[in-house]
């Protein structure tokens, strides 16, 4: 299966993502022609090959022409959600996003008059309409809106507004719109591969937001990754590494966040950031390849479900009470109940009581354990089960008809279990050992396959 693995050891931003996609082979002219379908304010792209810490890759920047009219140096906003960076930060530290590279040289933003004129503010509804009204493909429209929606939900939680009413400033600017929509276009151009990612690595330090200096990771990045349930690790790099735009792209597209496994690399691309990091190259490495087909398992028609496993250790319970618990729990619908001898504190002999039940009934059986035994607490875990398809059939034997439970996998009998009561009755009638009836029933059942 075609797979894209994002090695985010140095974080991720929207422009670094597109740079890496271009290095993997996305055609720049196709990207430009697709972005023209947005019909937004005038902008142009600065795309060229550079090296960062000796690594060659693509540097991608968006130049918002409306923000530079009249040479006022009023810089367009940057793709950092609802914050900008402190002017005293290292090289202004616009993280990975936009270094405003003009021609073959870069302007240090400390050399400019910093007005932070964000221009037109767009809310989520404005951006969704802008995308829907374009001539982009349905897939690019759907995914672009989904990425923006993740940011809107995060910003809404931070500021106490519904997602539809969230006004974007930096993320509503043309450079961030291009980063997000352009990233979706790139994935479509690569054939919509499955996307996997390394564990998310973020730096430390502070950024400036509307409320003053705020620590990295930023509020929006934390909310976006937290909403998706993505673990985040911090490293010693004293800068922001993961921008809200980058976090939203990860949350929307990455299926998992783990070390690479079973991936045969066909192409490797690098998207470059602007800053020179202190502890690691400021690059995003992207690997495009195929997941090893040899490791794939054949399709199996087993049933699956999730059960709750309840446990408690007891060293002071009456055996009759314990027996009553087993009977009562089974009668109430527990899937299984058993107790195991264990050694407890101070070398006391005790029992481990285990109840297996449906996940939805965990609270009810936990209450039963607390009320019916001497337990002060119950441990609860969940487990996934794989179950054979089951059938009850009647087979003919020399002892008469016997009911047998069959376990089938892909239509084949893999387990045979004669029913006890049916076997006991036949053994009593024919005055033979119970095991003889079991053997005859099992042999008859296997002959049906």
Residue pairs with C-beta under 8 A, 6 or more apart in sequence:
1 194
1 290
1 291
1 293
2 190
2 191
2 193
2 194
2 288
2 289
2 290
3 193
3 194
3 195
3 196
3 263
3 288
3 289
3 290
3 291
4 187
4 190
4 193
4 194
4 195
4 196
4 286
4 287
4 288
5 195
5 196
5 197
5 198
5 260
5 263
5 286
5 287
5 288
5 289
6 12
6 17
6 20
6 195
6 196
6 197
6 198
6 250
6 254
6 284
6 285
6 286
7 197
7 198
7 260
7 284
7 285
7 286
7 287
8 197
8 198
8 199
8 200
8 201
8 242
8 250
8 284
9 198
9 201
9 280
9 285
10 201
10 237
10 241
10 273
10 277
10 280
10 281
10 282
10 283
10 284
11 95
11 96
11 201
11 202
11 203
11 240
11 241
11 242
11 243
11 246
11 284
12 96
12 241
12 242
12 243
12 246
12 247
12 249
12 250
12 284
13 79
13 95
13 96
13 97
13 179
13 242
13 243
13 245
13 246
13 273
13 284
14 79
14 97
14 176
14 179
14 180
14 182
14 183
14 243
14 245
14 246
14 249
15 60
15 61
15 62
15 79
15 96
15 97
15 98
15 175
15 179
15 271
15 273
16 60
16 96
16 246
16 271
16 272
16 273
16 283
16 284
17 179
17 183
17 186
17 246
17 249
17 271
17 284
17 286
18 31
18 60
18 179
18 182
18 183
18 186
18 271
19 47
19 57
19 58
19 59
19 60
19 269
19 270
19 271
19 272
19 284
20 57
20 58
20 269
20 270
20 271
20 284
20 285
20 286
21 183
21 186
21 187
21 189
21 190
21 269
21 271
21 286
22 28
22 31
22 47
22 58
22 60
22 186
22 269
22 271
23 57
23 58
23 269
23 270
23 271
23 286
24 190
24 267
24 268
24 269
24 286
24 288
25 190
25 267
25 269
25 288
26 186
26 189
26 190
27 189
28 45
28 47
30 189
31 182
31 185
31 186
31 189
32 45
34 136
34 140
34 182
34 185
35 178
35 181
35 182
35 185
37 134
37 135
37 136
38 130
38 131
38 134
38 136
38 177
38 178
38 181
39 130
39 133
39 134
40 130
40 174
40 177
41 64
41 65
41 66
41 174
42 64
42 65
42 66
43 62
43 63
43 64
43 65
43 66
43 174
43 175
43 178
44 62
44 63
44 65
45 60
45 61
45 62
45 63
45 178
46 59
46 60
46 61
46 62
46 63
46 101
46 102
46 103
47 58
47 59
47 60
47 61
48 58
48 59
48 101
48 104
49 56
49 57
49 58
49 59
50 56
50 57
50 58
50 59
50 272
51 57
52 270
52 272
52 273
52 276
52 281
52 282
52 283
53 276
53 277
53 281
53 282
53 283
54 281
55 270
55 272
55 281
55 283
56 270
57 269
57 270
57 271
57 272
57 283
58 269
58 270
58 271
58 272
59 99
59 101
59 272
59 274
60 271
61 98
61 99
61 100
61 101
62 98
62 174
62 175
62 178
62 179
63 100
63 102
64 76
64 119
64 173
64 174
64 175
66 76
66 119
66 174
67 74
67 75
67 76
67 117
67 119
68 74
68 75
68 76
72 113
72 115
73 112
73 113
73 115
74 113
74 115
74 116
74 117
75 100
75 109
75 112
75 114
75 115
75 116
75 117
76 117
76 118
76 119
76 173
76 174
76 175
77 84
77 116
77 118
77 119
77 169
77 170
77 172
77 173
77 175
77 176
78 84
78 85
78 94
78 97
78 98
78 170
78 173
78 175
78 176
79 97
79 98
79 170
79 171
79 173
79 175
79 176
79 179
79 243
79 244
79 245
80 94
80 95
80 97
80 170
80 171
80 207
80 218
80 240
80 243
80 244
80 245
81 151
81 154
81 155
81 170
81 171
81 218
81 219
81 220
81 221
81 243
81 244
81 245
82 155
82 158
82 159
82 168
82 169
82 170
82 171
82 209
82 210
82 219
82 220
83 170
83 207
83 208
83 209
83 210
83 214
83 218
83 220
84 116
84 170
84 207
84 208
84 209
85 92
85 93
85 94
85 95
85 207
85 208
85 240
86 93
86 206
86 207
86 208
86 213
87 109
87 110
87 114
89 205
89 206
89 207
89 208
89 239
90 239
90 275
91 108
91 109
91 110
91 274
91 275
92 108
92 109
92 110
93 207
93 239
93 240
93 275
94 109
94 274
94 275
95 239
95 240
95 241
95 243
95 273
95 274
95 275
96 241
96 243
96 246
96 273
96 274
96 275
96 282
96 284
97 175
97 179
97 243
97 245
97 274
98 175
98 274
99 106
99 274
100 106
100 107
100 109
101 274
106 274
118 169
118 170
118 173
119 173
120 172
121 167
121 168
121 169
121 172
122 130
122 167
122 168
122 172
123 164
123 165
123 166
123 167
123 168
123 172
124 148
124 149
124 152
124 163
124 164
124 165
124 166
124 168
125 164
126 172
127 145
127 148
127 168
127 172
127 177
128 145
128 148
130 177
131 141
131 144
131 145
131 148
131 181
132 141
132 145
134 141
136 144
136 181
136 185
137 188
139 184
139 188
139 192
140 181
140 184
140 185
140 188
143 184
143 187
143 252
143 253
144 180
144 181
144 184
146 252
147 180
147 183
147 184
147 248
147 249
147 252
148 171
148 180
148 248
149 163
150 224
150 227
150 228
150 248
150 251
150 252
151 168
151 171
151 220
151 224
151 244
151 245
151 248
152 163
152 164
152 166
152 168
153 163
153 223
153 227
154 219
154 220
154 223
154 224
154 227
154 244
154 248
155 161
155 163
155 166
155 168
155 171
155 220
155 223
156 162
156 163
156 165
156 166
157 223
158 219
158 220
158 223
159 166
168 176
170 176
171 244
171 245
176 245
179 245
180 245
180 248
180 249
183 249
187 193
187 195
187 253
190 288
193 288
194 255
194 291
195 253
195 254
195 255
196 254
196 255
196 256
196 257
196 258
196 260
196 263
197 250
197 254
197 256
197 257
198 257
198 258
198 259
198 260
199 231
199 233
199 257
199 258
199 259
200 225
200 230
200 231
200 232
200 233
200 242
200 247
200 250
200 257
201 233
201 234
201 235
201 241
201 242
202 216
202 217
202 221
202 232
202 233
202 234
202 235
202 240
202 241
202 242
203 216
203 234
203 235
203 236
203 237
203 238
203 239
203 240
203 241
204 215
204 216
204 234
204 235
204 236
204 237
204 238
204 239
205 215
205 216
205 238
205 239
205 240
206 213
206 214
206 215
206 216
207 213
207 214
207 216
207 218
207 240
208 214
209 218
209 219
216 234
216 239
216 240
216 241
217 232
217 234
217 240
217 242
218 240
218 244
220 244
220 247
221 242
221 243
221 244
221 247
222 232
224 244
224 247
224 248
224 251
225 232
225 242
225 247
225 250
225 251
227 251
228 251
230 250
230 251
230 254
230 257
231 257
232 242
235 241
235 279
235 280
236 279
237 277
237 278
237 279
237 280
238 278
239 275
239 277
239 278
250 257
260 287
262 291
262 292
262 295
263 287
263 289
263 290
263 291
263 292
264 289
264 290
264 291
264 292
265 287
265 288
265 289
266 288
266 289
266 290
267 287
267 288
267 289
268 285
268 286
268 287
268 288
269 285
269 286
269 288
270 283
270 284
270 285
270 286
271 283
271 284
271 286
272 282
272 283
273 282
273 283
273 284
274 282
275 282
276 282
300 409
300 410
301 389
301 409
301 410
301 411
302 386
302 387
302 388
302 389
302 409
303 386
303 387
303 388
303 389
304 384
304 385
304 386
304 387
305 384
305 385
305 387
306 359
306 382
306 383
306 384
306 385
307 335
307 356
307 357
307 358
307 359
307 382
307 383
307 385
308 356
308 357
308 358
308 359
308 361
308 362
308 365
308 380
308 381
308 382
309 354
309 355
309 356
309 380
309 381
309 382
309 383
310 354
310 355
310 356
310 357
310 362
310 365
310 366
310 369
310 378
310 379
310 380
311 352
311 353
311 354
311 355
311 378
311 379
311 381
312 352
312 353
312 369
312 373
312 375
312 377
312 378
312 379
313 342
313 344
313 350
313 351
313 352
313 353
314 322
314 350
314 351
314 353
314 373
314 374
314 375
315 344
315 345
315 348
315 349
315 350
315 351
316 374
317 351
317 373
317 374
321 372
321 373
322 339
322 351
322 353
322 373
324 372
325 337
325 353
325 368
325 369
325 372
325 373
326 337
326 338
326 339
328 368
328 372
329 337
329 355
329 365
329 368
330 337
332 364
332 365
332 368
333 357
333 358
333 361
334 355
334 356
334 357
334 365
335 356
335 357
335 358
336 354
336 355
336 356
337 353
337 354
337 355
337 356
338 353
338 354
339 351
339 352
339 353
339 354
340 351
340 352
340 354
341 349
341 350
341 351
341 352
342 349
342 350
342 351
342 352
343 349
343 350
344 350
353 369
353 373
353 375
355 365
355 368
355 369
357 364
357 365
359 382
362 380
366 378
366 380
369 375
369 378
370 376
370 377
370 378
388 407
388 408
388 409
388 414
388 415
389 407
389 408
389 409
390 405
390 406
390 407
390 408
391 405
391 406
391 408
392 403
392 404
392 405
392 406
392 419
393 403
393 404
393 406
393 445
393 448
394 401
394 402
394 403
394 404
395 401
395 402
395 404
395 441
395 444
395 445
395 448
396 444
397 426
397 437
397 440
397 441
397 444
398 440
399 426
399 427
399 429
399 430
399 432
399 436
399 437
399 440
400 426
400 429
400 430
401 422
402 418
402 419
402 422
402 423
402 426
402 437
402 440
402 441
402 444
403 418
403 419
403 422
404 416
404 417
404 418
404 419
404 441
404 442
404 444
404 445
405 416
405 417
405 418
405 419
406 413
406 415
406 416
406 417
406 445
407 413
407 414
407 415
407 416
407 417
408 414
412 449
413 445
413 446
413 448
413 449
416 441
416 442
416 445
416 446
418 437
418 438
418 441
418 442
418 445
422 441
423 434
423 437
423 438
423 441
424 434
426 437
427 433
427 434
427 436
427 437
430 437
